[in-house]
Amino acid sequence: MSAAPGVLGRLWGDRRARMGLAVILLFVLGAALGPLLLGGAPLDLAGVVARRFAAPLSRTPDGAWHLLGTDRFGRDVLARLCLGARVSLAVGLLAALVSTAVGVGAGAVAGYTGGAVDRAIVAVTDAALAIPRVPFLLLLVALVEPGALVTVVALGVTGWMAVARLVRGEVRALRGRPFVEAARALGTSPLRVLAAHVLPNALTPALVAAALGVGSAIMLEAGLSFLGLGVQPPTPSWGNMIASGRDALMIAPWVSLAPAAAVALVVVAFSLLADALESAIAGEPASA
């Protein structure tokens, strides 16, 4: 019980974790409060021509000030960036949760059961790993109507294999430990032994992989939405915001650069958090 505070203390003492958490918290607050504070994009079309492609730090004829400028329809880029954060962060977190849950379940069953079940799960995992993820994602989402839910499921079911291999290795190393043997000797059911004694000690690599998986899922969602195969307009996501500004890069680069920078910052933040978490769990000195 004393290990958790130690891990949390080392994690908080790590500069990488503090930087990553600060960036993530900034975007979470922006997603939660930004649309309320900034207001929505104007729905009237009368002044679109006067408002469109306003430069950052400028005012439009209606008197509104735009920190990151406006897009081709006169919509505030910062307000849409905050709206897009809701979708992109939610898709990334849910996809990572799905892939982690599936990977932990498959890896735990394979590692603890062994035998034919283990060989079958390993064969399925290796076969899934042999399929290139991005082309398979493009094919998968092209076969059904694109949307946020489809993107979450597609990312989740194509990202569990690495987690399964990591958890399987940890479970195989733990299943012969004395405390597991003692639980079996007391007549504890295999499911309870796995859930109460083995899994809590085997989740270290899964936690690190989950943190990395969020950033990876956000980046993949942005790519799919950029190609028109992810979240569909008018619902904003960072990917379709980048796509909406690609035709105006020469005259209004901020329309695409703002969401692109958001994707890069969040992915780096989750990578820093994952690195710090791995170091904290391993007991390595914090990067102050």
C-alpha positions in Angstrom: 0.0 0.0 0.0 2.9 2.3 0.4 4.1 2.0 -3.2 1.3 4.1 -4.6 2.2 7.3 -2.8 5.8 6.7 -3.7 4.9 6.4 -7.4 2.6 9.4 -7.3 5.3 11.4 -5.5 8.0 10.5 -8.1 5.5 11.2 -10.9 4.7 14.7 -9.6 8.4 15.3 -9.0 9.1 14.6 -12.6 9.3 17.7 -14.8 8.0 15.7 -17.8 4.9 14.8 -16.0 4.2 18.3 -14.8 4.7 19.7 -18.3 2.5 17.0 -19.9 -0.2 17.4 -17.3 -0.2 21.2 -17.6 -0.7 21.0 -21.4 -3.4 18.3 -21.1 -5.2 20.3 -18.3 -5.1 23.4 -20.4 -6.8 21.7 -23.4 -9.3 20.0 -21.1 -10.3 23.3 -19.5 -10.4 24.9 -23.0 -12.7 22.1 -24.2 -15.0 22.5 -21.1 -15.0 26.3 -20.7 -13.9 27.7 -24.0 -17.2 27.5 -25.9 -19.0 29.0 -22.9 -16.6 31.9 -22.6 -16.0 32.6 -26.3 -19.5 31.9 -27.6 -20.4 30.0 -30.7 -19.7 30.9 -34.3 -22.2 33.3 -35.8 -25.1 31.7 -37.6 -26.1 34.6 -39.8 -24.6 34.8 -43.2 -25.0 38.5 -43.9 -21.6 39.5 -42.7 -19.6 36.4 -43.7 -17.6 38.2 -46.4 -16.6 40.9 -43.9 -15.6 38.4 -41.2 -13.9 35.7 -43.2 -10.1 35.1 -42.9 -9.6 37.8 -40.3 -6.0 37.7 -39.1 -5.1 36.7 -35.5 -5.3 39.5 -32.9 -7.6 41.5 -35.2 -11.2 42.7 -34.9 -13.9 42.1 -37.5 -16.3 44.9 -38.5 -18.9 43.7 -36.0 -16.4 44.6 -33.2 -15.5 41.1 -32.2 -11.8 40.4 -31.3 -10.3 37.1 -32.5 -7.2 35.8 -30.9 -6.5 33.2 -33.5 -8.4 34.8 -36.4 -11.4 33.5 -38.3 -11.9 30.9 -41.0 -13.5 31.1 -44.5 -17.0 31.3 -42.9 -16.1 34.0 -40.4 -16.1 31.6 -37.5 -13.7 32.2 -34.6 -10.8 29.7 -34.9 -10.2 29.7 -31.1 -13.8 28.9 -30.4 -13.8 26.1 -32.9 -10.5 24.8 -31.6 -12.1 24.4 -28.1 -15.1 22.7 -29.6 -12.8 20.4 -31.6 -10.9 19.6 -28.4 -14.1 18.1 -27.0 -14.4 15.7 -29.9 -10.7 14.9 -30.5 -9.9 14.4 -26.8 -13.0 12.3 -26.2 -12.2 10.1 -29.3 -8.6 9.7 -28.2 -9.5 8.8 -24.6 -12.3 6.4 -25.5 -10.3 4.7 -28.2 -7.4 4.2 -25.8 -9.8 2.9 -23.2 -11.3 0.4 -25.6 -7.9 -0.8 -26.9 -6.5 -1.1 -23.3 -9.5 -3.0 -22.0 -9.4 -5.5 -24.9 -5.6 -5.8 -24.7 -5.6 -6.3 -20.9 -8.4 -8.9 -21.1 -6.8 -10.9 -24.0 -3.3 -10.7 -22.5 -4.4 -11.7 -19.0 -6.4 -14.7 -20.3 -3.6 -15.9 -22.6 -0.9 -15.5 -20.0 -2.7 -17.1 -17.1 -4.5 -19.9 -18.9 -1.6 -21.1 -21.1 -1.9 -24.1 -23.4 -4.2 -24.0 -26.4 -6.0 -20.8 -25.3 -2.7 -19.0 -25.0 -1.5 -20.2 -28.5 -4.8 -19.2 -30.1 -4.8 -15.7 -28.6 -1.1 -15.2 -29.5 -1.8 -16.4 -33.1 -4.7 -13.9 -33.4 -2.5 -11.1 -31.9 0.4 -11.8 -34.2 -1.9 -12.0 -37.2 -3.5 -8.6 -36.3 -0.1 -7.1 -35.8 1.0 -8.2 -39.2 -1.8 -6.1 -40.8 -0.7 -2.5 -41.4 -2.8 -0.4 -39.1 -3.3 2.8 -41.2 -4.4 1.1 -44.4 -6.7 -1.2 -42.4 -8.2 1.8 -40.6 -8.8 3.5 -44.0 -10.5 0.4 -45.3 -12.6 -0.2 -42.1 -14.0 3.3 -41.9 -14.6 3.5 -45.6 -16.9 0.5 -45.4 -19.3 2.2 -43.0 -20.7 5.7 -42.6 -17.9 7.9 -41.0 -18.5 9.4 -37.6 -17.1 9.8 -34.1 -18.4 6.4 -32.8 -17.1 4.5 -35.8 -13.7 6.2 -35.4 -13.6 5.2 -31.7 -14.4 1.6 -32.5 -12.0 1.4 -35.4 -9.1 2.9 -33.4 -10.0 0.7 -30.4 -10.1 -2.6 -32.2 -6.9 -2.0 -34.1 -4.8 -0.9 -31.1 -5.1 -3.6 -28.5 -2.4 -6.0 -29.7 0.7 -4.4 -28.2 -1.1 -4.1 -24.8 -2.1 -7.7 -25.0 1.5 -8.9 -25.6 2.8 -6.7 -22.7 0.2 -7.9 -20.2 0.6 -11.5 -21.3 4.3 -11.4 -20.6 3.7 -9.8 -17.1 1.0 -12.4 -16.2 3.2 -15.3 -17.3 6.0 -14.0 -15.0 3.6 -13.6 -12.1 1.5 -16.7 -12.2 4.2 -18.9 -10.6 5.0 -16.4 -7.8 4.5 -17.6 -4.2 1.6 -15.3 -3.4 -0.3 -16.6 -6.4 0.4 -20.2 -5.5 -0.7 -19.5 -1.9 -4.0 -18.1 -3.2 -4.6 -21.2 -5.3 -3.8 -23.4 -2.3 -6.5 -21.6 -0.3 -9.0 -22.7 -2.9 -9.5 -19.3 -4.5 -11.1 -19.6 -7.9 -8.9 -19.0 -11.0 -10.9 -15.9 -12.0 -10.5 -14.4 -8.6 -6.8 -15.2 -8.5 -6.3 -13.5 -11.8 -8.4 -10.5 -11.0 -7.3 -9.9 -7.4 -3.7 -11.1 -7.3 -2.2 -11.2 -10.7 -3.7 -8.3 -12.7 -3.1 -5.5 -10.2 0.6 -6.4 -10.4 0.7 -6.8 -14.2 -0.9 -3.5 -15.2 2.3 -1.4 -15.2 3.0 -1.7 -18.9 -0.7 -1.3 -19.7 -0.8 2.1 -17.9 2.2 3.3 -19.9 0.8 2.0 -23.1 -2.6 3.6 -22.4 -1.0 7.0 -22.0 0.8 6.6 -25.3 -2.3 5.2 -26.9 -4.3 8.4 -26.2 -1.8 10.5 -28.1 -1.6 8.0 -30.9 -5.4 7.8 -31.2 -5.8 11.6 -31.3 -3.2 11.7 -34.1 -4.9 8.9 -36.1 -8.3 10.5 -35.6 -6.9 13.7 -37.0 -5.6 11.9 -40.0 -8.8 10.1 -40.7 -10.9 13.3 -40.2 -8.4 15.2 -42.5 -9.2 12.6 -45.2 -12.9 12.9 -44.6 -13.2 9.4 -43.1 -13.5 10.4 -39.4 -15.6 13.0 -37.6 -17.7 14.8 -40.2 -18.4 18.5 -40.5 -20.1 20.6 -39.3 -19.0 18.8 -36.0 -15.5 20.3 -35.5 -12.5 18.1 -34.8 -8.9 19.1 -35.1 -8.5 16.9 -38.2 -11.3 18.3 -40.2 -10.3 21.8 -39.1 -6.9 21.2 -40.6 -8.5 20.0 -43.8 -10.9 23.0 -44.0 -7.9 25.4 -44.1 -5.6 23.5 -46.5 -7.0 25.4 -49.5 -6.2 28.8 -47.9 -2.7 28.1 -46.5 -1.2 30.9 -48.6 -3.6 33.6 -47.4 -4.8 32.3 -44.0 -2.4 29.7 -42.7 -3.7 30.1 -39.1 -6.9 28.2 -40.0 -4.9 25.0 -40.3 -1.9 25.8 -38.2 -3.9 26.3 -35.0 -5.4 22.8 -34.9 -2.2 21.2 -36.2 -0.3 22.8 -33.3 -3.0 21.6 -30.9 -2.6 18.0 -32.1 1.2 18.2 -31.8 1.1 19.7 -28.3 -1.3 17.1 -27.0 0.5 14.1 -28.5 3.8 15.3 -27.1 2.1 15.9 -23.7 0.8 12.4 -23.5 4.2 11.0 -24.6 5.9 13.0 -21.8 3.4 11.8 -19.3 3.9 8.2 -20.4 7.7 8.5 -20.1 7.4 10.0 -16.6 4.9 7.3 -15.5 7.2 4.5 -16.7 10.2 6.1 -14.8 8.1 6.6 -11.7 6.8 3.0 -11.6 10.3 1.7 -12.2 11.6 3.8 -9.3 14.0 5.8 -11.5 15.1 9.3 -10.3 12.7 12.0 -11.4 13.7 14.4 -14.1 13.5 17.6 -12.1 
